[in-house]
Amino acid sequence: MRREAGAPGVAARDRPCVSAPLHGRVVIVTGASRRIAIGAALARRAVADGASVLLHTWVPHDAEQPWGADPDDPQALLDELRQAGGRVEHLSADLADPSAPVAVLAAAREAFGHVDALIANHARSSAQDLEHLSAAELDLSFAVNTRASLLLTQAFAAQHEDTRPGGRVLWFTSGQYHGAMPTELPYIASKAALHELTRSLAVHLAPRAITVNCIDPGPNDTGYADEEGRAAVIAANPGGRWSTPADTARLAAWLLSDEADWVTGQTIASDGGWSSR
């Protein structure tokens, strides 16, 4: 993000200390409805690194899943981040609505004046194998996971075209490119599309100094697995444990930083060796 403190030519004395590498920057984090999950960890790390944050949530999706919604709703995370000194605002929006991505960007700009980074962490999760596959679920999964990520990126890039040089876009995929996931076809089809789109968007936006990268967080401990499933992942993972949201947030923090301004078009797995088995 070549601007303000991170811009080339800015005197070292005017740059923020390394403990706040995102000082003065604004980050959108989508899909932050549950404090135990990745979105909340991404927001915590962004605030710790000095960024102002717009949190996007959509609680009804979690409420319909087996793991359920956060019992303390998004306000608890907002309170936590603000008590930590963060400038944080919140928007609830259903990203299945094609107008929602523009609304998310508009809310961030209204709150903070600009946006420096987009973390499209949201995901619609669904379990359908070939025999139970439905057109309705395919359409909804593509709308939330793929279309919304593209439209968020379109709106983010548009505000940079004439006003702000540089920026960061982070997308999230899953492990479908490492191993079969036959019981989650709508989910992995829509996530695979993001994986394949990453390089094309990165090339398109590189002249504007906007990087586009994709994270595969591996099996992540966000409270959805039963004890048998947890034990199986621990036994199979070369790292000897599950990935955690904090692991994912550390990678995201580096990709958002000035240190990663020459890294774009990449899909990076942060999984303790899970994908290398």
MIRO-220262 format. One record per residue: residue number from 1; residue in one letter; x, y, z of N, C-alpha, C in turn. Coordinates in steps of 0.2 Angstrom, whole numbers, plus 5000, padded with zeros to 4 digits. Each point is the difference from the previous one (the first is absolute). Example, Ala and Ser with C-alpha at 12.3 -4.5 7.8 and 13.67 -1.06 7.14 Angstrom:
  num  residu   nc1   nc2   nc3  cac1  cac2  cac3   cc1   cc2   cc3
    1       A  5066  4972  5039  4996  5006  5000  5004  5006  5000
    2       S  4998  5005  4996  5004  5006  5001  4996  5005  5003
***
This chain:
  num  residu   nc1   nc2   nc3  cac1  cac2  cac3   cc1   cc2   cc3
    1       M  5004  4994  5000  4996  5006  5000  5004  5006  5000
    2       R  5002  5003  4994  5005  5005  5000  4996  5007  5001
    3       R  5000  5002  5006  4996  5006  5002  5002  5002  5007
    4       E  4999  5006  5002  5002  5002  5006  5006  4998  5003
    5       A  5000  4996  5006  5006  4998  5003  5004  4995  4996
    6       G  4997  4996  4996  5003  4995  4997  5003  5002  4993
    7       A  4999  5006  4998  5001  5003  4993  5008  5000  4999
    8       P  5002  4999  4994  5007  5001  4999  5002  5007  5001
    9       G  5006  5001  5002  5002  5007  5001  4998  5004  5006
   10       V  4996  4996  5004  4998  5003  5007  5006  4999  5005
   11       A  5002  5005  5003  5006  5000  5005  4998  4995  5005
   12       A  5006  4996  5002  4999  4995  5005  4997  5003  5006
   13       R  5002  5006  5002  4997  5002  5007  4992  5001  4999
   14       D  4997  5001  4994  4993  5001  4999  4996  4993  5000
   15       R  5004  4995  4999  4996  4993  5000  4998  4998  5006
   16       P  4995  4996  5001  4998  4997  5006  5005  4995  5002
   17       C  5000  4999  5007  5004  4995  5002  4998  4993  4998
   18       V  5005  4995  5000  4998  4993  4997  4994  4997  5004
   19       S  4999  5002  5006  4995  4997  5004  4993  5002  4997
   20       A  5000  5005  4996  4993  5002  4997  5001  5001  4993
   21       P  5001  4994  4996  5002  5001  4993  4994  5002  4996
   22       L  4994  5000  5002  4994  5002  4997  4997  5007  5002
   23       H  5004  5004  5004  4998  5006  5003  4997  5005  4994
   24       G  4995  5002  5001  4997  5005  4996  4996  4997  4994
   25       R  5000  4993  5000  4996  4997  4994  4994  4997  5002
   26       V  4995  4998  4996  4994  4998  5001  4999  4993  4996
   27       V  4997  4996  5004  4999  4993  4998  4993  4998  5001
   28       I  4997  4997  4994  4994  4996  5001  5001  4993  5001
   29       V  4996  4997  5005  5001  4993  5001  4993  4997  5000
   30       T  4998  4996  4995  4994  4997  4999  4999  4994  5004
   31       G  4994  4998  5002  4999  4993  5003  5003  5000  5007
   32       A  4998  5005  5004  5003  5000  5007  4995  4999  5005
   33       S  4995  4995  4999  4994  5000  5004  5002  4996  5007
   34       R  5005  4996  5000  5001  4995  5005  5007  5002  5003
   35       R  5001  5001  5007  5006  5002  5003  5005  4994  5000
   36       I  4998  4994  4999  5004  4995  5000  5004  4998  4993
   37       A  4997  5004  4995  5002  4998  4993  5005  5005  4997
   38       I  5001  4998  4994  5006  5004  4997  4999  5007  4999
   39       G  4994  5002  4998  4998  5007  4999  5002  5005  5006
   40       A  4998  4997  5006  5002  5004  5006  5007  5000  5001
   41       A  5004  4995  4999  5007  5000  5001  5003  5005  4995
   42       L  4998  5000  4994  5002  5005  4995  4999  5007  5003
   43       A  4994  5001  5002  4999  5007  5003  5004  5002  5006
   44       R  5001  4995  5004  5004  5001  5006  5008  5002  4998
   45       R  5002  4996  4995  5007  5002  4998  5000  5006  4996
   46       A  4996  5002  4996  5000  5006  4997  5000  5006  5005
   47       V  4995  5000  5005  5000  5005  5005  5007  5000  5004
   48       A  5003  4994  5002  5006  5000  5003  5006  5004  4996
   49       D  4999  4999  4993  5005  5003  4996  4999  5007  4998
   50       G  4994  5003  5003  4999  5007  4999  4995  5002  4996
   51       A  4997  4995  4996  4995  5002  4995  4993  5002  5003
   52       S  4996  5004  4997  4993  5001  5001  4996  4994  4996
   53       V  4995  4998  5003  4997  4994  4997  4992  5001  4999
   54       L  4998  4998  4994  4993  4999  5000  4998  4992  5000
   55       L  4996  4998  5005  4998  4993  5000  4994  4999  4997
   56       H  5000  4995  4995  4994  4998  4997  4997  4993  5003
   57       T  4994  5000  5002  4997  4993  5003  4994  4999  4996
   58       W  4998  4993  5001  4993  4998  4998  4998  4994  5004
   59       V  4997  5002  5006  4999  4995  5005  4995  4994  4998
   60       P  4995  5002  4995  4995  4994  4998  5004  4994  4997
   61       H  5005  5001  4997  5004  4994  4997  5002  4996  5005
   62       D  5004  5002  5005  5002  4996  5006  4994  4997  5004
   63       A  4995  5004  5000  4994  4997  5004  4998  4994  4997
   64       E  5000  4999  4994  4997  4994  4996  5005  4994  5000
   65       Q  5006  5001  5002  5006  4995  5000  5000  4996  5006
   66       P  5003  4994  5000  5000  4996  5006  5003  5003  5006
   67       W  5005  5005  4998  5004  5003  5006  4996  5006  5003
   68       G  4996  5002  4996  4995  5006  5003  5004  5007  5000
   69       A  4996  5005  5002  5003  5006  5000  5003  5002  5007
   70       D  5004  5005  5000  5004  5002  5006  4994  5002  5005
   71       P  5000  4997  5006  4995  5002  5005  5000  5007  5002
   72       D  5006  5004  4999  5000  5007  5002  5000  5005  4994
   73       D  4998  4997  4994  4999  5004  4994  5006  5005  4999
   74       P  5000  5003  4994  5006  5004  4998  5002  5006  5005
   75       Q  4995  5002  5004  5002  5005  5004  5006  4999  5005
   76       A  5000  4993  5002  5005  4999  5005  5007  5000  4996
   77       L  5001  4999  4994  5006  5001  4997  5002  5007  4999
   78       L  4995  5004  4998  5001  5007  4999  5002  5003  5007
   79       D  4997  4998  5005  5002  5003  5007  5007  4998  5001
   80       E  5002  4994  4999  5007  4997  5001  5005  5004  4996
   81       L  4998  5001  4994  5005  5004  4996  5001  5007  5002
   82       R  4994  5003  5001  5000  5007  5003  5004  5001  5006
   83       Q  4999  4995  5005  5003  5001  5006  5008  4999  4999
   84       A  5002  4997  4995  5007  4999  4998  5003  5006  4997
   85       G  4996  5005  4999  5002  5006  4997  4998  5001  4992
   86       G  4997  4995  4998  4999  5000  4992  4994  5005  4998
   87       R  5001  5003  4995  4994  5004  4996  4997  4995  4996
   88       V  4994  4997  5002  4996  4995  4997  4993  5002  4999
   89       E  4998  4998  4994  4993  5001  4998  4997  4994  4998
   90       H  4993  4999  4999  4997  4994  4999  4995  5000  4995
   91       L  4999  4995  4995  4994  5000  4996  4998  4993  4999
   92       S  4993  4999  5001  4998  4993  4999  4997  5000  4993
   93       A  5001  4995  4996  4998  5000  4993  5000  4993  4997
   94       D  4995  4999  4996  4999  4993  4997  5004  5001  4993
   95       L  5006  4996  5000  5004  5001  4993  4997  4996  4995
   96       A  4994  4996  5001  4996  4998  4994  4997  5005  4997
   97       D  4999  5006  5003  4997  5005  4996  5005  5004  4996
   98       P  4999  5000  4993  5005  5003  4996  5002  5007  5001
   99       S  4995  5004  5004  5002  5007  5002  5004  5000  5006
  100       A  5001  4995  5004  5003  5000  5006  5008  5002  5000
  101       P  5003  4997  4995  5008  5002  5000  5001  5008  4999
  102       V  4996  5003  4996  5001  5007  4999  4998  5004  5007
  103       A  4995  4997  5003  4998  5003  5007  5005  4999  5005
  104       V  5004  4995  5000  5005  4998  5005  5006  5006  4999
  105       L  5002  5000  4993  5005  5005  4999  4998  5007  5002
  106       A  4994  5002  4998  4997  5007  5002  5000  5001  5007
  107       A  4998  4995  5004  5000  5001  5007  5007  5001  5003
  108       A  5005  4997  4997  5007  5001  5003  5002  5007  4998
  109       R  4999  5002  4994  5002  5007  4998  4996  5005  5003
  110       E  4994  4999  5002  4996  5005  5004  5003  5000  5007
  111       A  5002  4995  5003  5003  5000  5007  5007  5002  5000
  112       F  5004  4999  4995  5007  5001  5001  5003  5004  4994
  113       G  4996  5001  4995  5003  5005  4994  5003  4996  4994
  114       H  5002  4994  5001  5004  4996  4995  5001  4993  5003
  115       V  5002  4996  4995  5001  4993  5002  5007  4998  4997
  116       D  5004  4997  5004  5007  4998  4997  5001  4992  4999
  117       A  4995  4996  5003  5001  4993  5000  4993  4997  5000
  118       L  4999  4995  4996  4994  4996  5001  5002  4993  5001
  119       I  4997  4997  5006  5001  4993  5001  4993  4997  5000
  120       A  4999  4996  4994  4994  4997  4999  5000  4993  5003
  121       N  4999  5000  5006  5000  4994  5004  4993  4996  5000
  122       H  4995  5003  4999  4993  4997  5000  5000  4994  4996
  123       A  4995  4995  5002  4999  4994  4997  4993  4997  5001
  124       R  4997  4998  4995  4994  4996  5001  5002  4992  5001
  125       S  4999  4997  5005  5001  4993  5001  4994  4996  4998
  126       S  5001  4994  4996  4995  4996  4999  5002  4993  4999
  127       A  4997  4995  5002  5002  4993  4999  4995  4996  4995
  128       Q  5002  5000  4994  4996  4996  4995  5004  4996  4996
  129       D  4999  4993  4999  5004  4996  4996  4996  5000  4993
  130       L  5002  4996  4995  4997  5000  4994  4993  4998  5000
  131       E  4998  4995  5004  4994  4998  5000  4995  5005  5003
  132       H  5002  5004  5004  4996  5005  5004  5001  5007  4997
  133       L  5003  5001  4995  5002  5006  4997  4994  5004  4998
  134       S  4999  5006  5001  4994  5004  4998  5002  5007  4996
  135       A  4997  5001  4995  5001  5007  4997  5000  5006  5004
  136       A  4995  5000  5005  4999  5005  5005  5006  5001  5004
  137       E  5003  4995  5002  5006  5000  5005  5006  5002  4995
  138       L  5001  4998  4994  5005  5002  4996  5000  5007  4999
  139       D  4994  5003  4998  4999  5007  4999  5002  5004  5006
  140       L  4998  4998  5005  5001  5004  5006  5007  5000  5002
  141       S  5004  4994  5000  5007  5000  5002  5004  5004  4995
  142       F  4998  5000  4993  5004  5004  4996  4999  5007  5001
  143       A  4994  5002  5002  4998  5007  5001  5004  5003  5006
  144       V  5000  4996  5005  5003  5002  5006  5008  5000  5000
  145       N  5002  4994  4998  5008  4999  5000  5003  5003  4994
  146       T  4998  4999  4994  5003  5002  4994  4998  5007  4998
  147       R  4994  5001  4999  4997  5006  4997  5002  5006  5005
  148       A  4998  4999  5006  5001  5006  5005  5007  5001  5001
  149       S  5005  4996  4999  5007  5001  5001  5002  5004  4994
  150       L  4998  4998  4994  5001  5004  4994  4998  5007  5000
  151       L  4993  5001  5002  4997  5007  5001  5003  5004  5005
  152       L  5002  4997  5006  5004  5004  5005  5006  5002  4997
  153       T  5004  4996  4996  5006  5002  4997  4999  5005  4995
  154       Q  4995  5000  4996  4999  5005  4995  4999  5007  5004
  155       A  4996  5000  5005  4998  5006  5003  5006  5003  5004
  156       F  5004  4995  5003  5007  5002  5003  5004  5004  4995
  157       A  5001  4996  4994  5005  5003  4995  4997  5006  4997
  158       A  4994  5001  4999  4997  5006  4997  5002  5006  5004
  159       Q  5000  5000  5007  5002  5006  5004  5007  5001  5000
  160       H  5004  4996  4998  5007  5001  4999  5002  5003  4993
  161       E  4996  4999  4995  5002  5002  4993  5002  5007  5000
  162       D  4997  5005  5003  5002  5007  4999  5003  5003  5006
  163       T  4999  4997  5006  5001  5003  5006  5005  4997  5005
  164       R  5002  4994  5000  5004  4997  5005  5005  4995  4996
  165       P  5006  5001  5000  5004  4995  4997  5002  4994  5005
  166       G  5000  4994  4997  5001  4994  5004  4994  4997  5004
  167       G  5001  4994  5002  4995  4997  5004  5001  4992  5001
  168       R  4996  4997  5004  5001  4993  5001  4993  4997  4999
  169       V  4999  4994  4997  4994  4996  5000  5002  4993  5002
  170       L  4997  4997  5005  5001  4993  5002  4993  4997  4999
  171       W  5001  4994  4997  4994  4995  4999  5002  4994  5004
  172       F  4995  4996  5001  5001  4994  5003  4997  4994  4996
  173       T  5004  4995  4999  4998  4994  4997  4999  4994  5005
  174       S  5000  4994  4998  5000  4994  5004  5005  4995  4998
  175       G  4999  4994  5002  5006  4995  4999  4998  4996  4994
  176       Q  4995  5002  4996  4998  4995  4994  5005  4999  4995
  177       Y  5005  5004  5000  5005  4999  4995  5006  4996  5002
  178       H  4999  4998  5007  5005  4995  5002  4997  4993  5001
  179       G  4994  5000  5001  4997  4993  5001  4992  5001  4999
  180       A  4997  4994  4999  4993  4999  4999  4996  5002  5006
  181       M  4994  5004  4998  4995  5002  5005  4993  4998  4997
  182       P  4999  4994  4999  4994  4998  4996  4993  5002  5004
  183       T  5000  5001  5006  4994  5002  5003  4998  5007  5001
  184       E  5004  5004  4997  5000  5008  5001  5000  5003  4993
  185       L  4996  4997  4995  5001  5002  4993  4999  5008  4999
  186       P  4994  5003  5002  4999  5007  4999  5005  5004  5003
  187       Y  5002  4998  5006  5005  5004  5003  5007  5000  4997
  188       I  5002  4994  4998  5007  5000  4997  5000  5002  4992
  189       A  4994  5000  4997  5000  5002  4993  5001  5008  5000
  190       S  4996  5003  5005  5001  5007  5001  5006  5003  5002
  191       K  5003  4996  5005  5007  5002  5002  5006  4998  4995
  192       A  4999  4995  4996  5005  4999  4995  5000  5005  4995
  193       A  4994  5003  4998  5000  5006  4996  5004  5006  5002
  194       L  5000  5001  5007  5004  5005  5003  5007  4999  4999
  195       H  5002  4994  5001  5007  4997  4999  5002  5002  4993
  196       E  4996  4998  4995  5002  5001  4993  5000  5007  4998
  197       L  4996  5004  5003  4999  5007  4998  5006  5004  5003
  198       T  5003  4998  5005  5005  5004  5003  5005  5003  4995
  199       R  5003  4996  4996  5006  5002  4996  4997  5005  4995
  200       S  4994  4999  4997  4998  5005  4995  4998  5007  5003
  201       L  4997  5000  5006  4999  5006  5003  5007  5003  5002
  202       A  5005  4996  5002  5006  5003  5002  5003  5004  4995
  203       V  5000  4996  4994  5003  5003  4994  4997  5007  4998
  204       H  4993  5000  5000  4996  5005  4998  5002  5006  5005
  205       L  5000  4999  5006  5001  5006  5005  5007  5002  5001
  206       A  5005  4996  4998  5007  5001  5001  5002  5007  4998
  207       P  4998  5003  4994  5002  5006  4998  4998  5006  5005
  208       R  4995  4998  5004  4997  5005  5005  5003  4999  5007
  209       A  5005  4995  5000  5004  4999  5007  4995  4997  5005
  210       I  4995  4996  4997  4995  4996  5005  5002  4993  4999
  211       T  5002  4997  5006  5002  4993  5000  4993  4996  5001
  212       V  5000  4994  4997  4994  4995  5001  5003  4994  5002
  213       N  4999  4997  5006  5002  4993  5002  4995  4997  5003
  214       C  5001  4993  5000  4994  4996  5003  5003  4995  5005
  215       I  4997  4999  5006  5002  4996  5006  4996  4994  5000
  216       D  5004  4994  5001  4996  4994  5002  5002  4999  5007
  217       P  4996  5000  5005  5001  5000  5007  5001  4993  5002
  218       G  4999  4995  4996  5000  4993  5002  4995  4998  5005
  219       P  5000  4994  5003  4995  4999  5005  5001  5004  5006
  220       N  4995  5004  5002  5000  5006  5004  4996  4999  5006
  221       D  5002  5001  5006  4997  4998  5006  4995  5006  5002
  222       T  4994  5000  4997  4995  5005  5001  4994  4997  5004
  223       G  5000  4994  5003  4995  4998  5004  4995  4996  4997
  224       Y  5001  4998  4993  4995  4996  4997  5001  4992  5000
  225       A  5006  4998  5002  5002  4993  5000  4998  4996  5006
  226       D  4998  4994  5000  4999  4996  5006  5007  4997  5002
  227       E  5000  4997  5006  5006  4997  5002  5003  4995  4996
  228       E  4996  4996  4997  5003  4995  4995  5004  5004  4994
  229       G  4996  5005  4997  5003  5003  4995  5006  5004  5002
  230       R  5000  5003  5006  5006  5004  5002  5006  4995  5001
  231       A  4999  4994  5003  5006  4995  5001  5002  4998  4993
  232       A  4996  4999  4995  5002  4998  4994  5005  5005  4996
  233       V  4998  5006  5001  5004  5005  4996  5007  5001  5004
  234       I  5000  5000  5007  5006  5000  5003  5005  4994  4998
  235       A  4997  4994  5000  5004  4994  4998  5003  5001  4993
  236       A  4996  5003  4995  5002  5000  4993  5004  5006  4999
  237       N  5000  5005  5004  5004  5006  4998  5007  5000  5002
  238       P  5005  5001  4995  5007  5000  5002  5002  5004  5006
  239       G  4996  5006  5000  5001  5005  5005  4998  4998  5007
  240       G  4996  4994  5001  4998  4998  5006  4994  5003  5003
  241       R  4997  5005  4997  4994  5003  5003  4996  5003  4994
  242       W  4994  5003  5002  4996  5003  4995  5003  5007  4999
  243       S  4999  5003  4994  5001  5007  4999  4995  5004  5005
  244       T  5002  5006  5002  4996  5005  5004  4998  5006  4996
  245       P  4995  5004  5002  4999  5006  4997  5006  5005  5000
  246       A  5003  5000  5006  5006  5004  5001  5006  4998  4995
  247       D  5001  4994  4998  5004  4998  4995  4999  5003  4993
  248       T  4993  5000  4999  4998  5003  4993  5001  5008  5001
  249       A  4999  5003  5005  5000  5007  5001  5008  5002  4999
  250       R  5004  4996  5003  5007  5002  4999  5002  5001  4993
  251       L  4998  4995  4996  5002  5000  4992  4996  5006  4997
  252       A  4994  5001  5002  4996  5006  4997  5004  5006  5002
  253       A  5002  5001  5006  5003  5006  5002  5007  5002  4996
  254       W  5003  4994  4998  5006  5001  4996  4998  5002  4993
  255       L  4995  4997  4997  4998  5002  4993  4997  5007  5000
  256       L  4998  5002  5006  4997  5007  5000  5006  5005  5000
  257       S  5005  4998  5003  5006  5005  5001  5004  5002  4994
  258       D  5004  5005  5001  5004  5003  4995  5005  4994  4998
  259       E  5002  4996  5004  5005  4995  4999  4998  4995  4994
  260       A  4993  5000  4999  4997  4995  4995  4998  5004  4994
  261       D  5003  5006  4998  4998  5003  4995  5002  4998  4993
  262       W  5004  4994  5000  5002  4997  4994  4997  4993  4999
  263       V  4995  4999  5004  4997  4993  5000  4993  5001  4998
  264       T  4998  4997  4994  4994  5001  4998  4998  4994  4995
  265       G  4994  4998  5000  4998  4994  4996  5001  4994  5003
  266       Q  5001  4999  5006  5002  4994  5003  4994  4997  5004
  267       T  5000  4994  5001  4996  4996  5004  5004  4997  5005
  268       I  5000  5001  5007  5004  4998  5005  4997  4996  5005
  269       A  5002  4994  5001  4997  4996  5006  5004  5001  5006
  270       S  4996  5002  5005  5003  5000  5007  4997  4995  5004
  271       D  5003  4994  5000  4997  4994  5003  5004  4995  5003
  272       G  5006  5002  5002  5005  4995  5004  5002  4994  4996
  273       G  5000  5001  4993  5002  4994  4996  4994  4995  4998
  274       W  4994  5002  5002  4994  4996  4998  5000  4999  4993
  275       S  5001  5005  4996  4999  4999  4993  5006  4997  4996
  276       S  5005  4999  5004  5006  4997  4997  5001  4992  5002
  277       R  4995  4997  5003  5000  4993  5002  5001  4996  4994
***
